[in-house]
Amino acid sequence: MNKKKTPQNIINQIEKVRRKNNSNWMDILRVAFRADPKKSSKILSRIYSDDKKISKLAKQLIKLK
């Protein structure tokens, strides 16, 4: 049976993929911190900083409506 491509179905599919990807991300993070906590912390800090920039840009997009 072929599911109809509705926005909600697509969002549900994205959610499933993101859930798996987030789990993989956390596994990599655990391995990295076990192998080299200091270097991992520096990299995570840069990721966090870039995520904040992305959030600020997303807020700007929302305000453009």
Predicted model as a PDB file, atoms N, CA, C, CB and O in Angstrom, pLDDT in the B-factor column:
MODEL        1                                                                  
ATOM      1  N   MET A   1       0.839  -1.182   0.000  1.00 53.00           N  
ATOM      2  CA  MET A   1       0.000   0.000   0.000  1.00 53.00           C  
ATOM      3  C   MET A   1       0.889   1.254   0.000  1.00 53.00           C  
ATOM      4  CB  MET A   1      -0.957  -0.006   1.225  1.00 53.00           C  
ATOM      5  O   MET A   1       1.781   1.373   0.840  1.00 53.00           O  
ATOM      6  N   ASN A   2       0.661   2.163  -0.909  1.00 58.00           N  
ATOM      7  CA  ASN A   2       1.449   3.373  -1.045  1.00 58.00           C  
ATOM      8  C   ASN A   2       0.816   4.502  -0.235  1.00 58.00           C  
ATOM      9  CB  ASN A   2       1.578   3.772  -2.525  1.00 58.00           C  
ATOM     10  O   ASN A   2      -0.326   4.887  -0.488  1.00 58.00           O  
ATOM     11  N   LYS A   3       1.556   5.032   0.738  1.00 67.00           N  
ATOM     12  CA  LYS A   3       1.035   6.129   1.550  1.00 67.00           C  
ATOM     13  C   LYS A   3       0.985   7.411   0.733  1.00 67.00           C  
ATOM     14  CB  LYS A   3       1.893   6.331   2.810  1.00 67.00           C  
ATOM     15  O   LYS A   3       1.882   7.699  -0.058  1.00 67.00           O  
ATOM     16  N   LYS A   4      -0.076   8.167   0.940  1.00 80.00           N  
ATOM     17  CA  LYS A   4      -0.228   9.447   0.268  1.00 80.00           C  
ATOM     18  C   LYS A   4       0.811  10.427   0.808  1.00 80.00           C  
ATOM     19  CB  LYS A   4      -1.664  10.003   0.456  1.00 80.00           C  
ATOM     20  O   LYS A   4       1.028  10.494   2.017  1.00 80.00           O  
ATOM     21  N   LYS A   5       1.444  11.175  -0.066  1.00 86.00           N  
ATOM     22  CA  LYS A   5       2.471  12.143   0.325  1.00 86.00           C  
ATOM     23  C   LYS A   5       1.815  13.419   0.851  1.00 86.00           C  
ATOM     24  CB  LYS A   5       3.404  12.468  -0.871  1.00 86.00           C  
ATOM     25  O   LYS A   5       1.638  14.389   0.114  1.00 86.00           O  
ATOM     26  N   THR A   6       1.465  13.403   2.109  1.00 91.00           N  
ATOM     27  CA  THR A   6       0.918  14.592   2.744  1.00 91.00           C  
ATOM     28  C   THR A   6       2.020  15.224   3.587  1.00 91.00           C  
ATOM     29  CB  THR A   6      -0.340  14.250   3.615  1.00 91.00           C  
ATOM     30  O   THR A   6       2.982  14.550   3.956  1.00 91.00           O  
ATOM     31  N   PRO A   7       1.885  16.513   3.893  1.00 90.00           N  
ATOM     32  CA  PRO A   7       2.901  17.138   4.749  1.00 90.00           C  
ATOM     33  C   PRO A   7       3.101  16.372   6.063  1.00 90.00           C  
ATOM     34  CB  PRO A   7       2.509  18.584   5.050  1.00 90.00           C  
ATOM     35  O   PRO A   7       4.235  16.199   6.508  1.00 90.00           O  
ATOM     36  N   GLN A   8       2.023  15.919   6.676  1.00 91.00           N  
ATOM     37  CA  GLN A   8       2.141  15.209   7.948  1.00 91.00           C  
ATOM     38  C   GLN A   8       2.893  13.887   7.792  1.00 91.00           C  
ATOM     39  CB  GLN A   8       0.757  14.952   8.534  1.00 91.00           C  
ATOM     40  O   GLN A   8       3.703  13.537   8.649  1.00 91.00           O  
ATOM     41  N   ASN A   9       2.638  13.156   6.718  1.00 92.00           N  
ATOM     42  CA  ASN A   9       3.359  11.902   6.479  1.00 92.00           C  
ATOM     43  C   ASN A   9       4.848  12.154   6.266  1.00 92.00           C  
ATOM     44  CB  ASN A   9       2.772  11.171   5.265  1.00 92.00           C  
ATOM     45  O   ASN A   9       5.687  11.405   6.767  1.00 92.00           O  
ATOM     46  N   ILE A  10       5.165  13.188   5.538  1.00 91.00           N  
ATOM     47  CA  ILE A  10       6.566  13.529   5.293  1.00 91.00           C  
ATOM     48  C   ILE A  10       7.238  13.945   6.595  1.00 91.00           C  
ATOM     49  CB  ILE A  10       6.680  14.657   4.244  1.00 91.00           C  
ATOM     50  O   ILE A  10       8.368  13.541   6.868  1.00 91.00           O  
ATOM     51  N   ILE A  11       6.553  14.746   7.395  1.00 90.00           N  
ATOM     52  CA  ILE A  11       7.091  15.157   8.695  1.00 90.00           C  
ATOM     53  C   ILE A  11       7.330  13.936   9.576  1.00 90.00           C  
ATOM     54  CB  ILE A  11       6.130  16.144   9.396  1.00 90.00           C  
ATOM     55  O   ILE A  11       8.353  13.855  10.256  1.00 90.00           O  
ATOM     56  N   ASN A  12       6.405  12.995   9.570  1.00 93.00           N  
ATOM     57  CA  ASN A  12       6.567  11.770  10.357  1.00 93.00           C  
ATOM     58  C   ASN A  12       7.794  10.979   9.902  1.00 93.00           C  
ATOM     59  CB  ASN A  12       5.308  10.897  10.249  1.00 93.00           C  
ATOM     60  O   ASN A  12       8.519  10.422  10.726  1.00 93.00           O  
ATOM     61  N   GLN A  13       8.019  10.933   8.596  1.00 93.00           N  
ATOM     62  CA  GLN A  13       9.191  10.228   8.067  1.00 93.00           C  
ATOM     63  C   GLN A  13      10.482  10.924   8.498  1.00 93.00           C  
ATOM     64  CB  GLN A  13       9.122  10.143   6.529  1.00 93.00           C  
ATOM     65  O   GLN A  13      11.453  10.271   8.880  1.00 93.00           O  
ATOM     66  N   ILE A  14      10.478  12.247   8.430  1.00 91.00           N  
ATOM     67  CA  ILE A  14      11.645  13.022   8.864  1.00 91.00           C  
ATOM     68  C   ILE A  14      11.922  12.743  10.344  1.00 91.00           C  
ATOM     69  CB  ILE A  14      11.420  14.550   8.626  1.00 91.00           C  
ATOM     70  O   ILE A  14      13.071  12.563  10.748  1.00 91.00           O  
ATOM     71  N   GLU A  15      10.862  12.712  11.137  1.00 94.00           N  
ATOM     72  CA  GLU A  15      11.013  12.460  12.573  1.00 94.00           C  
ATOM     73  C   GLU A  15      11.673  11.101  12.833  1.00 94.00           C  
ATOM     74  CB  GLU A  15       9.644  12.522  13.270  1.00 94.00           C  
ATOM     75  O   GLU A  15      12.549  10.988  13.690  1.00 94.00           O  
ATOM     76  N   LYS A  16      11.256  10.085  12.101  1.00 94.00           N  
ATOM     77  CA  LYS A  16      11.839   8.747  12.261  1.00 94.00           C  
ATOM     78  C   LYS A  16      13.333   8.758  11.936  1.00 94.00           C  
ATOM     79  CB  LYS A  16      11.110   7.731  11.358  1.00 94.00           C  
ATOM     80  O   LYS A  16      14.142   8.201  12.678  1.00 94.00           O  
ATOM     81  N   VAL A  17      13.684   9.392  10.834  1.00 94.00           N  
ATOM     82  CA  VAL A  17      15.085   9.435  10.409  1.00 94.00           C  
ATOM     83  C   VAL A  17      15.910  10.231  11.420  1.00 94.00           C  
ATOM     84  CB  VAL A  17      15.213  10.060   8.991  1.00 94.00           C  
ATOM     85  O   VAL A  17      17.012   9.821  11.784  1.00 94.00           O  
ATOM     86  N   ARG A  18      15.380  11.360  11.871  1.00 91.00           N  
ATOM     87  CA  ARG A  18      16.100  12.185  12.848  1.00 91.00           C  
ATOM     88  C   ARG A  18      16.305  11.433  14.154  1.00 91.00           C  
ATOM     89  CB  ARG A  18      15.343  13.491  13.110  1.00 91.00           C  
ATOM     90  O   ARG A  18      17.359  11.550  14.778  1.00 91.00           O  
ATOM     91  N   ARG A  19      15.313  10.668  14.570  1.00 93.00           N  
ATOM     92  CA  ARG A  19      15.422   9.905  15.813  1.00 93.00           C  
ATOM     93  C   ARG A  19      16.600   8.927  15.731  1.00 93.00           C  
ATOM     94  CB  ARG A  19      14.102   9.143  16.103  1.00 93.00           C  
ATOM     95  O   ARG A  19      17.395   8.820  16.665  1.00 93.00           O  
ATOM     96  N   LYS A  20      16.700   8.218  14.605  1.00 93.00           N  
ATOM     97  CA  LYS A  20      17.807   7.270  14.413  1.00 93.00           C  
ATOM     98  C   LYS A  20      19.142   8.016  14.323  1.00 93.00           C  
ATOM     99  CB  LYS A  20      17.581   6.420  13.135  1.00 93.00           C  
ATOM    100  O   LYS A  20      20.141   7.589  14.901  1.00 93.00           O  
ATOM    101  N   ASN A  21      19.144   9.121  13.599  1.00 90.00           N  
ATOM    102  CA  ASN A  21      20.370   9.879  13.424  1.00 90.00           C  
ATOM    103  C   ASN A  21      20.847  10.466  14.757  1.00 90.00           C  
ATOM    104  CB  ASN A  21      20.159  10.995  12.396  1.00 90.00           C  
ATOM    105  O   ASN A  21      22.047  10.485  15.031  1.00 90.00           O  
ATOM    106  N   ASN A  22      19.919  10.939  15.576  1.00 92.00           N  
ATOM    107  CA  ASN A  22      20.296  11.472  16.882  1.00 92.00           C  
ATOM    108  C   ASN A  22      20.919  10.381  17.751  1.00 92.00           C  
ATOM    109  CB  ASN A  22      19.074  12.082  17.587  1.00 92.00           C  
ATOM    110  O   ASN A  22      21.870  10.642  18.488  1.00 92.00           O  
ATOM    111  N   SER A  23      20.395   9.185  17.670  1.00 93.00           N  
ATOM    112  CA  SER A  23      20.955   8.062  18.418  1.00 93.00           C  
ATOM    113  C   SER A  23      22.380   7.765  17.947  1.00 93.00           C  
ATOM    114  CB  SER A  23      20.064   6.809  18.261  1.00 93.00           C  
ATOM    115  O   SER A  23      23.270   7.533  18.765  1.00 93.00           O  
ATOM    116  N   ASN A  24      22.594   7.773  16.638  1.00 92.00           N  
ATOM    117  CA  ASN A  24      23.937   7.566  16.089  1.00 92.00           C  
ATOM    118  C   ASN A  24      24.896   8.667  16.540  1.00 92.00           C  
ATOM    119  CB  ASN A  24      23.884   7.513  14.555  1.00 92.00           C  
ATOM    120  O   ASN A  24      26.045   8.395  16.886  1.00 92.00           O  
ATOM    121  N   TRP A  25      24.425   9.890  16.532  1.00 91.00           N  
ATOM    122  CA  TRP A  25      25.214  11.052  16.942  1.00 91.00           C  
ATOM    123  C   TRP A  25      25.671  10.870  18.379  1.00 91.00           C  
ATOM    124  CB  TRP A  25      24.399  12.362  16.791  1.00 91.00           C  
ATOM    125  O   TRP A  25      26.839  11.096  18.693  1.00 91.00           O  
ATOM    126  N   MET A  26      24.763  10.465  19.251  1.00 94.00           N  
ATOM    127  CA  MET A  26      25.097  10.281  20.662  1.00 94.00           C  
ATOM    128  C   MET A  26      26.106   9.143  20.838  1.00 94.00           C  
ATOM    129  CB  MET A  26      23.824   9.997  21.482  1.00 94.00           C  
ATOM    130  O   MET A  26      26.986   9.234  21.694  1.00 94.00           O  
ATOM    131  N   ASP A  27      25.995   8.083  20.051  1.00 95.00           N  
ATOM    132  CA  ASP A  27      26.965   6.994  20.116  1.00 95.00           C  
ATOM    133  C   ASP A  27      28.368   7.489  19.746  1.00 95.00           C  
ATOM    134  CB  ASP A  27      26.541   5.846  19.183  1.00 95.00           C  
ATOM    135  O   ASP A  27      29.349   7.147  20.407  1.00 95.00           O  
ATOM    136  N   ILE A  28      28.451   8.288  18.695  1.00 94.00           N  
ATOM    137  CA  ILE A  28      29.746   8.843  18.281  1.00 94.00           C  
ATOM    138  C   ILE A  28      30.303   9.750  19.374  1.00 94.00           C  
ATOM    139  CB  ILE A  28      29.608   9.627  16.950  1.00 94.00           C  
ATOM    140  O   ILE A  28      31.501   9.726  19.657  1.00 94.00           O  
ATOM    141  N   LEU A  29      29.440  10.540  19.979  1.00 95.00           N  
ATOM    142  CA  LEU A  29      29.861  11.449  21.047  1.00 95.00           C  
ATOM    143  C   LEU A  29      30.438  10.668  22.228  1.00 95.00           C  
ATOM    144  CB  LEU A  29      28.677  12.317  21.512  1.00 95.00           C  
ATOM    145  O   LEU A  29      31.462  11.060  22.788  1.00 95.00           O  
ATOM    146  N   ARG A  30      29.796   9.582  22.605  1.00 97.00           N  
ATOM    147  CA  ARG A  30      30.297   8.740  23.707  1.00 97.00           C  
ATOM    148  C   ARG A  30      31.684   8.175  23.393  1.00 97.00           C  
ATOM    149  CB  ARG A  30      29.315   7.585  23.988  1.00 97.00           C  
ATOM    150  O   ARG A  30      32.582   8.216  24.234  1.00 97.00           O  
ATOM    151  N   VAL A  31      31.850   7.654  22.188  1.00 97.00           N  
ATOM    152  CA  VAL A  31      33.138   7.092  21.776  1.00 97.00           C  
ATOM    153  C   VAL A  31      34.213   8.178  21.777  1.00 97.00           C  
ATOM    154  CB  VAL A  31      33.027   6.443  20.374  1.00 97.00           C  
ATOM    155  O   VAL A  31      35.322   7.957  22.263  1.00 97.00           O  
ATOM    156  N   ALA A  32      33.889   9.334  21.239  1.00 97.00           N  
ATOM    157  CA  ALA A  32      34.853  10.435  21.163  1.00 97.00           C  
ATOM    158  C   ALA A  32      35.315  10.863  22.551  1.00 97.00           C  
ATOM    159  CB  ALA A  32      34.240  11.630  20.427  1.00 97.00           C  
ATOM    160  O   ALA A  32      36.509  11.067  22.770  1.00 97.00           O  
ATOM    161  N   PHE A  33      34.386  10.999  23.487  1.00 97.00           N  
ATOM    162  CA  PHE A  33      34.764  11.434  24.829  1.00 97.00           C  
ATOM    163  C   PHE A  33      35.577  10.379  25.569  1.00 97.00           C  
ATOM    164  CB  PHE A  33      33.526  11.778  25.630  1.00 97.00           C  
ATOM    165  O   PHE A  33      36.415  10.722  26.404  1.00 97.00           O  
ATOM    166  N   ARG A  34      35.344   9.104  25.278  1.00 98.00           N  
ATOM    167  CA  ARG A  34      36.167   8.051  25.878  1.00 98.00           C  
ATOM    168  C   ARG A  34      37.586   8.086  25.301  1.00 98.00           C  
ATOM    169  CB  ARG A  34      35.525   6.661  25.644  1.00 98.00           C  
ATOM    170  O   ARG A  34      38.559   7.892  26.029  1.00 98.00           O  
ATOM    171  N   ALA A  35      37.698   8.331  24.006  1.00 98.00           N  
ATOM    172  CA  ALA A  35      38.996   8.301  23.329  1.00 98.00           C  
ATOM    173  C   ALA A  35      39.847   9.531  23.652  1.00 98.00           C  
ATOM    174  CB  ALA A  35      38.794   8.199  21.823  1.00 98.00           C  
ATOM    175  O   ALA A  35      41.039   9.407  23.931  1.00 98.00           O  
ATOM    176  N   ASP A  36      39.238  10.711  23.614  1.00 98.00           N  
ATOM    177  CA  ASP A  36      39.988  11.953  23.839  1.00 98.00           C  
ATOM    178  C   ASP A  36      39.035  13.032  24.348  1.00 98.00           C  
ATOM    179  CB  ASP A  36      40.702  12.421  22.530  1.00 98.00           C  
ATOM    180  O   ASP A  36      38.543  13.845  23.566  1.00 98.00           O  
ATOM    181  N   PRO A  37      38.773  13.044  25.655  1.00 97.00           N  
ATOM    182  CA  PRO A  37      37.785  13.969  26.219  1.00 97.00           C  
ATOM    183  C   PRO A  37      38.100  15.445  25.957  1.00 97.00           C  
ATOM    184  CB  PRO A  37      37.681  13.743  27.701  1.00 97.00           C  
ATOM    185  O   PRO A  37      37.198  16.232  25.669  1.00 97.00           O  
ATOM    186  N   LYS A  38      39.362  15.811  26.055  1.00 97.00           N  
ATOM    187  CA  LYS A  38      39.734  17.226  25.884  1.00 97.00           C  
ATOM    188  C   LYS A  38      39.443  17.709  24.459  1.00 97.00           C  
ATOM    189  CB  LYS A  38      41.229  17.430  26.213  1.00 97.00           C  
ATOM    190  O   LYS A  38      38.826  18.755  24.258  1.00 97.00           O  
ATOM    191  N   LYS A  39      39.896  16.935  23.489  1.00 97.00           N  
ATOM    192  CA  LYS A  39      39.683  17.307  22.081  1.00 97.00           C  
ATOM    193  C   LYS A  39      38.182  17.250  21.738  1.00 97.00           C  
ATOM    194  CB  LYS A  39      40.496  16.360  21.134  1.00 97.00           C  
ATOM    195  O   LYS A  39      37.669  18.108  21.019  1.00 97.00           O  
ATOM    196  N   SER A  40      37.500  16.242  22.254  1.00 96.00           N  
ATOM    197  CA  SER A  40      36.055  16.105  22.005  1.00 96.00           C  
ATOM    198  C   SER A  40      35.293  17.301  22.545  1.00 96.00           C  
ATOM    199  CB  SER A  40      35.515  14.815  22.639  1.00 96.00           C  
ATOM    200  O   SER A  40      34.359  17.796  21.915  1.00 96.00           O  
ATOM    201  N   SER A  41      35.702  17.756  23.712  1.00 96.00           N  
ATOM    202  CA  SER A  41      35.044  18.910  24.336  1.00 96.00           C  
ATOM    203  C   SER A  41      35.210  20.167  23.472  1.00 96.00           C  
ATOM    204  CB  SER A  41      35.619  19.157  25.753  1.00 96.00           C  
ATOM    205  O   SER A  41      34.267  20.941  23.308  1.00 96.00           O  
ATOM    206  N   LYS A  42      36.397  20.361  22.931  1.00 96.00           N  
ATOM    207  CA  LYS A  42      36.643  21.522  22.072  1.00 96.00           C  
ATOM    208  C   LYS A  42      35.777  21.463  20.811  1.00 96.00           C  
ATOM    209  CB  LYS A  42      38.134  21.600  21.688  1.00 96.00           C  
ATOM    210  O   LYS A  42      35.200  22.468  20.396  1.00 96.00           O  
ATOM    211  N   ILE A  43      35.697  20.284  20.216  1.00 93.00           N  
ATOM    212  CA  ILE A  43      34.880  20.122  19.008  1.00 93.00           C  
ATOM    213  C   ILE A  43      33.410  20.340  19.323  1.00 93.00           C  
ATOM    214  CB  ILE A  43      35.086  18.726  18.395  1.00 93.00           C  
ATOM    215  O   ILE A  43      32.706  21.016  18.572  1.00 93.00           O  
ATOM    216  N   LEU A  44      32.940  19.770  20.434  1.00 93.00           N  
ATOM    217  CA  LEU A  44      31.541  19.946  20.826  1.00 93.00           C  
ATOM    218  C   LEU A  44      31.231  21.416  21.081  1.00 93.00           C  
ATOM    219  CB  LEU A  44      31.223  19.114  22.077  1.00 93.00           C  
ATOM    220  O   LEU A  44      30.136  21.884  20.768  1.00 93.00           O  
ATOM    221  N   SER A  45      32.173  22.133  21.640  1.00 95.00           N  
ATOM    222  CA  SER A  45      31.995  23.563  21.878  1.00 95.00           C  
ATOM    223  C   SER A  45      31.797  24.323  20.565  1.00 95.00           C  
ATOM    224  CB  SER A  45      33.199  24.128  22.637  1.00 95.00           C  
ATOM    225  O   SER A  45      30.955  25.218  20.482  1.00 95.00           O  
ATOM    226  N   ARG A  46      32.576  23.963  19.541  1.00 93.00           N  
ATOM    227  CA  ARG A  46      32.423  24.617  18.232  1.00 93.00           C  
ATOM    228  C   ARG A  46      31.074  24.265  17.602  1.00 93.00           C  
ATOM    229  CB  ARG A  46      33.574  24.207  17.283  1.00 93.00           C  
ATOM    230  O   ARG A  46      30.426  25.113  16.989  1.00 93.00           O  
ATOM    231  N   ILE A  47      30.663  23.019  17.758  1.00 92.00           N  
ATOM    232  CA  ILE A  47      29.349  22.601  17.235  1.00 92.00           C  
ATOM    233  C   ILE A  47      28.249  23.401  17.915  1.00 92.00           C  
ATOM    234  CB  ILE A  47      29.119  21.075  17.451  1.00 92.00           C  
ATOM    235  O   ILE A  47      27.342  23.906  17.255  1.00 92.00           O  
ATOM    236  N   TYR A  48      28.333  23.514  19.233  1.00 92.00           N  
ATOM    237  CA  TYR A  48      27.338  24.260  20.008  1.00 92.00           C  
ATOM    238  C   TYR A  48      27.281  25.718  19.564  1.00 92.00           C  
ATOM    239  CB  TYR A  48      27.655  24.179  21.508  1.00 92.00           C  
ATOM    240  O   TYR A  48      26.199  26.287  19.416  1.00 92.00           O  
ATOM    241  N   SER A  49      28.440  26.314  19.353  1.00 94.00           N  
ATOM    242  CA  SER A  49      28.500  27.704  18.908  1.00 94.00           C  
ATOM    243  C   SER A  49      27.829  27.871  17.539  1.00 94.00           C  
ATOM    244  CB  SER A  49      29.963  28.181  18.844  1.00 94.00           C  
ATOM    245  O   SER A  49      27.067  28.814  17.329  1.00 94.00           O  
ATOM    246  N   ASP A  50      28.113  26.960  16.622  1.00 94.00           N  
ATOM    247  CA  ASP A  50      27.494  27.029  15.296  1.00 94.00           C  
ATOM    248  C   ASP A  50      25.989  26.785  15.367  1.00 94.00           C  
ATOM    249  CB  ASP A  50      28.143  26.013  14.355  1.00 94.00           C  
ATOM    250  O   ASP A  50      25.222  27.397  14.624  1.00 94.00           O  
ATOM    251  N   ASP A  51      25.567  25.887  16.265  1.00 91.00           N  
ATOM    252  CA  ASP A  51      24.128  25.645  16.438  1.00 91.00           C  
ATOM    253  C   ASP A  51      23.410  26.909  16.909  1.00 91.00           C  
ATOM    254  CB  ASP A  51      23.894  24.501  17.443  1.00 91.00           C  
ATOM    255  O   ASP A  51      22.291  27.194  16.483  1.00 91.00           O  
ATOM    256  N   LYS A  52      24.065  27.659  17.789  1.00 95.00           N  
ATOM    257  CA  LYS A  52      23.457  28.915  18.253  1.00 95.00           C  
ATOM    258  C   LYS A  52      23.320  29.905  17.094  1.00 95.00           C  
ATOM    259  CB  LYS A  52      24.302  29.542  19.393  1.00 95.00           C  
ATOM    260  O   LYS A  52      22.316  30.610  16.991  1.00 95.00           O  
ATOM    261  N   LYS A  53      24.329  29.956  16.224  1.00 95.00           N  
ATOM    262  CA  LYS A  53      24.261  30.844  15.062  1.00 95.00           C  
ATOM    263  C   LYS A  53      23.112  30.440  14.144  1.00 95.00           C  
ATOM    264  CB  LYS A  53      25.593  30.825  14.288  1.00 95.00           C  
ATOM    265  O   LYS A  53      22.381  31.291  13.636  1.00 95.00           O  
ATOM    266  N   ILE A  54      22.961  29.139  13.939  1.00 90.00           N  
ATOM    267  CA  ILE A  54      21.879  28.635  13.098  1.00 90.00           C  
ATOM    268  C   ILE A  54      20.528  29.008  13.702  1.00 90.00           C  
ATOM    269  CB  ILE A  54      21.989  27.104  12.925  1.00 90.00           C  
ATOM    270  O   ILE A  54      19.614  29.403  12.978  1.00 90.00           O  
ATOM    271  N   SER A  55      20.398  28.886  15.010  1.00 93.00           N  
ATOM    272  CA  SER A  55      19.140  29.236  15.682  1.00 93.00           C  
ATOM    273  C   SER A  55      18.815  30.719  15.503  1.00 93.00           C  
ATOM    274  CB  SER A  55      19.218  28.892  17.182  1.00 93.00           C  
ATOM    275  O   SER A  55      17.664  31.087  15.266  1.00 93.00           O  
ATOM    276  N   LYS A  56      19.828  31.555  15.616  1.00 94.00           N  
ATOM    277  CA  LYS A  56      19.607  33.003  15.421  1.00 94.00           C  
ATOM    278  C   LYS A  56      19.151  33.290  13.987  1.00 94.00           C  
ATOM    279  CB  LYS A  56      20.906  33.802  15.738  1.00 94.00           C  
ATOM    280  O   LYS A  56      18.252  34.103  13.770  1.00 94.00           O  
ATOM    281  N   LEU A  57      19.766  32.628  13.022  1.00 92.00           N  
ATOM    282  CA  LEU A  57      19.370  32.820  11.627  1.00 92.00           C  
ATOM    283  C   LEU A  57      17.951  32.311  11.386  1.00 92.00           C  
ATOM    284  CB  LEU A  57      20.353  32.106  10.688  1.00 92.00           C  
ATOM    285  O   LEU A  57      17.190  32.924  10.637  1.00 92.00           O  
ATOM    286  N   ALA A  58      17.593  31.196  12.017  1.00 91.00           N  
ATOM    287  CA  ALA A  58      16.238  30.659  11.882  1.00 91.00           C  
ATOM    288  C   ALA A  58      15.223  31.644  12.441  1.00 91.00           C  
ATOM    289  CB  ALA A  58      16.114  29.299  12.598  1.00 91.00           C  
ATOM    290  O   ALA A  58      14.151  31.825  11.864  1.00 91.00           O  
ATOM    291  N   LYS A  59      15.549  32.278  13.553  1.00 93.00           N  
ATOM    292  CA  LYS A  59      14.645  33.284  14.131  1.00 93.00           C  
ATOM    293  C   LYS A  59      14.450  34.443  13.160  1.00 93.00           C  
ATOM    294  CB  LYS A  59      15.196  33.806  15.480  1.00 93.00           C  
ATOM    295  O   LYS A  59      13.345  34.972  13.036  1.00 93.00           O  
ATOM    296  N   GLN A  60      15.519  34.839  12.473  1.00 92.00           N  
ATOM    297  CA  GLN A  60      15.398  35.914  11.486  1.00 92.00           C  
ATOM    298  C   GLN A  60      14.455  35.505  10.359  1.00 92.00           C  
ATOM    299  CB  GLN A  60      16.782  36.282  10.915  1.00 92.00           C  
ATOM    300  O   GLN A  60      13.655  36.315   9.890  1.00 92.00           O  
ATOM    301  N   LEU A  61      14.546  34.264   9.929  1.00 88.00           N  
ATOM    302  CA  LEU A  61      13.657  33.777   8.870  1.00 88.00           C  
ATOM    303  C   LEU A  61      12.199  33.802   9.325  1.00 88.00           C  
ATOM    304  CB  LEU A  61      14.054  32.352   8.450  1.00 88.00           C  
ATOM    305  O   LEU A  61      11.309  34.188   8.568  1.00 88.00           O  
ATOM    306  N   ILE A  62      11.971  33.388  10.557  1.00 89.00           N  
ATOM    307  CA  ILE A  62      10.612  33.362  11.089  1.00 89.00           C  
ATOM    308  C   ILE A  62      10.013  34.772  11.097  1.00 89.00           C  
ATOM    309  CB  ILE A  62      10.601  32.763  12.511  1.00 89.00           C  
ATOM    310  O   ILE A  62       8.830  34.954  10.812  1.00 89.00           O  
ATOM    311  N   LYS A  63      10.836  35.752  11.424  1.00 90.00           N  
ATOM    312  CA  LYS A  63      10.343  37.135  11.507  1.00 90.00           C  
ATOM    313  C   LYS A  63      10.036  37.730  10.131  1.00 90.00           C  
ATOM    314  CB  LYS A  63      11.366  38.008  12.221  1.00 90.00           C  
ATOM    315  O   LYS A  63       9.325  38.731  10.041  1.00 90.00           O  
ATOM    316  N   LEU A  64      10.557  37.133   9.068  1.00 87.00           N  
ATOM    317  CA  LEU A  64      10.335  37.659   7.715  1.00 87.00           C  
ATOM    318  C   LEU A  64       8.920  37.420   7.200  1.00 87.00           C  
ATOM    319  CB  LEU A  64      11.320  37.038   6.761  1.00 87.00           C  
ATOM    320  O   LEU A  64       8.510  38.045   6.222  1.00 87.00           O  
ATOM    321  N   LYS A  65       8.166  36.524   7.843  1.00 71.00           N  
ATOM    322  CA  LYS A  65       6.816  36.176   7.360  1.00 71.00           C  
ATOM    323  C   LYS A  65       5.947  37.350   7.114  1.00 71.00           C  
ATOM    324  CB  LYS A  65       6.139  35.291   8.318  1.00 71.00           C  
ATOM    325  O   LYS A  65       4.795  37.191   6.709  1.00 71.00           O  
TER     326      LYS A  65                                                      
ENDMDL                                                                          
END                                                                             
